Amino acid sequence: MESSALTLDESAMLTQSGVCEESTGLGDVTQELKFRVKSFVERLENIGTSLDRRRRCYKLIDKVAHLQFIN
């Protein structure tokens, strides 16, 4: 994740400074990369939320199973 952020920053600086001509398409590639990284991060966050919910659910199931075993 950090390396993609660095790549985005570097490509943005090159595009803004005029080092790369517009004909290279670097600006378009940068925008596409930004979109893909943002989409990937959002999916990771959603997966993390889903995993956390499942973890809590399994903990509750485990507690209930333990209580039933005691009684």
PyMOL CGO cylinders between C-alpha atoms (Angstrom):
from pymol import cmd
from pymol.cgo import CYLINDER

trace = [
    CYLINDER, 0.00, 0.00, 0.00, 2.79, 2.41, 0.87, 0.3, 1, 1, 1, 1, 1, 1,
    CYLINDER, 2.79, 2.41, 0.87, 4.64, 1.75, -2.37, 0.3, 1, 1, 1, 1, 1, 1,
    CYLINDER, 4.64, 1.75, -2.37, 1.52, 2.44, -4.41, 0.3, 1, 1, 1, 1, 1, 1,
    CYLINDER, 1.52, 2.44, -4.41, 1.04, 5.73, -2.57, 0.3, 1, 1, 1, 1, 1, 1,
    CYLINDER, 1.04, 5.73, -2.57, 4.66, 6.67, -3.27, 0.3, 1, 1, 1, 1, 1, 1,
    CYLINDER, 4.66, 6.67, -3.27, 4.27, 5.77, -6.94, 0.3, 1, 1, 1, 1, 1, 1,
    CYLINDER, 4.27, 5.77, -6.94, 1.16, 7.93, -7.16, 0.3, 1, 1, 1, 1, 1, 1,
    CYLINDER, 1.16, 7.93, -7.16, 2.92, 10.85, -5.52, 0.3, 1, 1, 1, 1, 1, 1,
    CYLINDER, 2.92, 10.85, -5.52, 5.93, 10.57, -7.79, 0.3, 1, 1, 1, 1, 1, 1,
    CYLINDER, 5.93, 10.57, -7.79, 3.87, 10.32, -10.95, 0.3, 1, 1, 1, 1, 1, 1,
    CYLINDER, 3.87, 10.32, -10.95, 1.75, 13.29, -9.88, 0.3, 1, 1, 1, 1, 1, 1,
    CYLINDER, 1.75, 13.29, -9.88, 4.90, 15.36, -9.27, 0.3, 1, 1, 1, 1, 1, 1,
    CYLINDER, 4.90, 15.36, -9.27, 6.33, 14.40, -12.67, 0.3, 1, 1, 1, 1, 1, 1,
    CYLINDER, 6.33, 14.40, -12.67, 3.09, 15.29, -14.41, 0.3, 1, 1, 1, 1, 1, 1,
    CYLINDER, 3.09, 15.29, -14.41, 2.75, 18.63, -12.60, 0.3, 1, 1, 1, 1, 1, 1,
    CYLINDER, 2.75, 18.63, -12.60, 6.38, 19.64, -13.09, 0.3, 1, 1, 1, 1, 1, 1,
    CYLINDER, 6.38, 19.64, -13.09, 6.14, 19.11, -16.83, 0.3, 1, 1, 1, 1, 1, 1,
    CYLINDER, 6.14, 19.11, -16.83, 9.00, 16.59, -16.86, 0.3, 1, 1, 1, 1, 1, 1,
    CYLINDER, 9.00, 16.59, -16.86, 6.77, 14.17, -18.73, 0.3, 1, 1, 1, 1, 1, 1,
    CYLINDER, 6.77, 14.17, -18.73, 4.88, 15.36, -21.73, 0.3, 1, 1, 1, 1, 1, 1,
    CYLINDER, 4.88, 15.36, -21.73, 1.14, 14.90, -21.86, 0.3, 1, 1, 1, 1, 1, 1,
    CYLINDER, 1.14, 14.90, -21.86, 1.63, 12.48, -24.75, 0.3, 1, 1, 1, 1, 1, 1,
    CYLINDER, 1.63, 12.48, -24.75, 3.11, 9.91, -22.36, 0.3, 1, 1, 1, 1, 1, 1,
    CYLINDER, 3.11, 9.91, -22.36, -0.32, 9.36, -20.82, 0.3, 1, 1, 1, 1, 1, 1,
    CYLINDER, -0.32, 9.36, -20.82, 1.19, 9.40, -17.34, 0.3, 1, 1, 1, 1, 1, 1,
    CYLINDER, 1.19, 9.40, -17.34, -1.67, 11.53, -16.04, 0.3, 1, 1, 1, 1, 1, 1,
    CYLINDER, -1.67, 11.53, -16.04, -4.22, 9.02, -17.25, 0.3, 1, 1, 1, 1, 1, 1,
    CYLINDER, -4.22, 9.02, -17.25, -2.28, 6.14, -15.74, 0.3, 1, 1, 1, 1, 1, 1,
    CYLINDER, -2.28, 6.14, -15.74, -2.00, 8.04, -12.46, 0.3, 1, 1, 1, 1, 1, 1,
    CYLINDER, -2.00, 8.04, -12.46, -5.75, 8.63, -12.32, 0.3, 1, 1, 1, 1, 1, 1,
    CYLINDER, -5.75, 8.63, -12.32, -6.47, 4.98, -13.09, 0.3, 1, 1, 1, 1, 1, 1,
    CYLINDER, -6.47, 4.98, -13.09, -4.01, 3.85, -10.43, 0.3, 1, 1, 1, 1, 1, 1,
    CYLINDER, -4.01, 3.85, -10.43, -5.56, 6.19, -7.87, 0.3, 1, 1, 1, 1, 1, 1,
    CYLINDER, -5.56, 6.19, -7.87, -9.00, 4.79, -8.64, 0.3, 1, 1, 1, 1, 1, 1,
    CYLINDER, -9.00, 4.79, -8.64, -7.81, 1.19, -8.37, 0.3, 1, 1, 1, 1, 1, 1,
    CYLINDER, -7.81, 1.19, -8.37, -5.92, 1.76, -5.12, 0.3, 1, 1, 1, 1, 1, 1,
    CYLINDER, -5.92, 1.76, -5.12, -8.92, 3.53, -3.58, 0.3, 1, 1, 1, 1, 1, 1,
    CYLINDER, -8.92, 3.53, -3.58, -11.22, 0.71, -4.69, 0.3, 1, 1, 1, 1, 1, 1,
    CYLINDER, -11.22, 0.71, -4.69, -8.83, -1.91, -3.30, 0.3, 1, 1, 1, 1, 1, 1,
    CYLINDER, -8.83, -1.91, -3.30, -8.58, -0.13, 0.07, 0.3, 1, 1, 1, 1, 1, 1,
    CYLINDER, -8.58, -0.13, 0.07, -12.37, 0.12, 0.30, 0.3, 1, 1, 1, 1, 1, 1,
    CYLINDER, -12.37, 0.12, 0.30, -12.71, -3.61, -0.41, 0.3, 1, 1, 1, 1, 1, 1,
    CYLINDER, -12.71, -3.61, -0.41, -10.09, -4.39, 2.24, 0.3, 1, 1, 1, 1, 1, 1,
    CYLINDER, -10.09, -4.39, 2.24, -11.95, -2.26, 4.78, 0.3, 1, 1, 1, 1, 1, 1,
    CYLINDER, -11.95, -2.26, 4.78, -15.23, -4.02, 3.95, 0.3, 1, 1, 1, 1, 1, 1,
    CYLINDER, -15.23, -4.02, 3.95, -13.58, -7.42, 4.33, 0.3, 1, 1, 1, 1, 1, 1,
    CYLINDER, -13.58, -7.42, 4.33, -12.08, -6.34, 7.66, 0.3, 1, 1, 1, 1, 1, 1,
    CYLINDER, -12.08, -6.34, 7.66, -15.50, -5.24, 8.90, 0.3, 1, 1, 1, 1, 1, 1,
    CYLINDER, -15.50, -5.24, 8.90, -17.05, -8.52, 7.77, 0.3, 1, 1, 1, 1, 1, 1,
    CYLINDER, -17.05, -8.52, 7.77, -14.32, -10.55, 9.46, 0.3, 1, 1, 1, 1, 1, 1,
    CYLINDER, -14.32, -10.55, 9.46, -14.73, -8.58, 12.68, 0.3, 1, 1, 1, 1, 1, 1,
    CYLINDER, -14.73, -8.58, 12.68, -18.49, -9.26, 12.70, 0.3, 1, 1, 1, 1, 1, 1,
    CYLINDER, -18.49, -9.26, 12.70, -17.90, -12.95, 12.10, 0.3, 1, 1, 1, 1, 1, 1,
    CYLINDER, -17.90, -12.95, 12.10, -15.28, -13.07, 14.85, 0.3, 1, 1, 1, 1, 1, 1,
    CYLINDER, -15.28, -13.07, 14.85, -17.75, -11.53, 17.32, 0.3, 1, 1, 1, 1, 1, 1,
    CYLINDER, -17.75, -11.53, 17.32, -20.46, -13.94, 16.20, 0.3, 1, 1, 1, 1, 1, 1,
    CYLINDER, -20.46, -13.94, 16.20, -18.21, -16.98, 16.71, 0.3, 1, 1, 1, 1, 1, 1,
    CYLINDER, -18.21, -16.98, 16.71, -17.22, -15.69, 20.15, 0.3, 1, 1, 1, 1, 1, 1,
    CYLINDER, -17.22, -15.69, 20.15, -20.89, -15.50, 21.10, 0.3, 1, 1, 1, 1, 1, 1,
    CYLINDER, -20.89, -15.50, 21.10, -21.55, -18.99, 19.74, 0.3, 1, 1, 1, 1, 1, 1,
    CYLINDER, -21.55, -18.99, 19.74, -18.56, -20.27, 21.71, 0.3, 1, 1, 1, 1, 1, 1,
    CYLINDER, -18.56, -20.27, 21.71, -19.86, -18.63, 24.91, 0.3, 1, 1, 1, 1, 1, 1,
    CYLINDER, -19.86, -18.63, 24.91, -23.32, -20.14, 24.42, 0.3, 1, 1, 1, 1, 1, 1,
    CYLINDER, -23.32, -20.14, 24.42, -21.83, -23.58, 23.74, 0.3, 1, 1, 1, 1, 1, 1,
    CYLINDER, -21.83, -23.58, 23.74, -19.71, -23.27, 26.88, 0.3, 1, 1, 1, 1, 1, 1,
    CYLINDER, -19.71, -23.27, 26.88, -22.77, -22.29, 28.96, 0.3, 1, 1, 1, 1, 1, 1,
    CYLINDER, -22.77, -22.29, 28.96, -24.76, -25.23, 27.63, 0.3, 1, 1, 1, 1, 1, 1,
    CYLINDER, -24.76, -25.23, 27.63, -21.88, -27.57, 28.48, 0.3, 1, 1, 1, 1, 1, 1,
    CYLINDER, -21.88, -27.57, 28.48, -21.83, -26.28, 32.07, 0.3, 1, 1, 1, 1, 1, 1,
    CYLINDER, -21.83, -26.28, 32.07, -25.58, -26.71, 32.56, 0.3, 1, 1, 1, 1, 1, 1,
]
cmd.load_cgo(trace, "trace")
